[in-house]
Amino acid sequence: MGEYFLAEPDVQGVTLLGPEAITIRALFKVEPKSQWAVGREFNRRIKIAMDEAGLSIPFPQRTLSFKGGPVEVSLVAQDAQKVPAALEKQNRTHPR
């Protein structure tokens, strides 16, 4: 066992194949405050294994229909140097 584990991990396997997610359940008994590092490492290794197997993580897709024909949509990026006055005031009022 590694430095974080108090017992062998219990990998229960895939518990859900959904339209937007694959859920894998694993239970780890670890040292206090190490659960986050262990969880990140587990996710990293799962991602590597999926990449090597040619599997991709599904993502949500939506189809929108509008009555009356096509709708034009455009995305506009604002200059990062131009901050609206309301935001400047908010940043001064509420420091980070």
N, C-alpha and C positions, 0 to 999 in steps of 0.2 A: 504494500500500500504506500501511497505517496505521503508527503509531509502533512497534507491537509486532511486526509481521510481517517476516520475513526473506525470504519467498517467498510467492507467491500461494497461498491456501488450496486444498486439493484436496477438494472436497465430493463424496464417492462416492455419496451418496444413501441411500435406505432399504435396509438390508441384512437386516431381519427384521421381519415382521408377526406378532407373537405374540399369545396370548390376553390378556396383561397388559402388553404393551409394544410400542412402535414404536422400532426401533433405526435411527438415522441415523449414518452414518460420515462423518467429516470429519477430514482431517489438516491440521495447522497447523504451520508452521515459524516459531517465534517467538523473541523475545529471552529469555534465561534469566530465570526466576522470573516471567514474565508469562503462563505457560500457564494458570494458574488464572483470572486475570482474563479472558483470551480465551475460555476454556471457559464461564465464567459468562455472558459477553455473548452467545456463540453460543446457549446454552440459552435465554436471555431472548428473543432474536430469534425463535427457533423457536417458543417458547410464544406470543408475540404473533401470529405468522403463523398458527398453529393456531387461536387464538381468533378472529381475523378471518375465517378460513375456516369457522368453526363446528365445528371438530374438538375433541373432548375426549380427554384422556389416559385410557386404560383403567385400571381398578384391579381387583385380585383380588376375587372374590366366592366365597363358600363356602356350601354348603347342608349343614346338619347334621341328621341324623335320629337320634332316640332311641327305643329300644323302650320300650313301656309308656306312651306318651302324651306330652302336652306337658310342657315343663320351664319353670318360671318363673325368669327372670333379672332381677335388679335391680342398678342401678349406684348406688353411694353415694359422695358426695363428702365427704371429710374436711375439717374446719375447718383452714385453713392455719396458724392460730395454735397448734393442738394438735399437737405433735411427740412421737412416742413416745420414751420414756426411752432406749431402745437407740440410736435415731438421734442423740439429743442427745449421748450419750456418744461415739458414733462420730465426730461432727463435732468434738468437743473433742480426741479422740485423733489424728485424721487431719486436720490443717488443710488448707484448700483452697489 
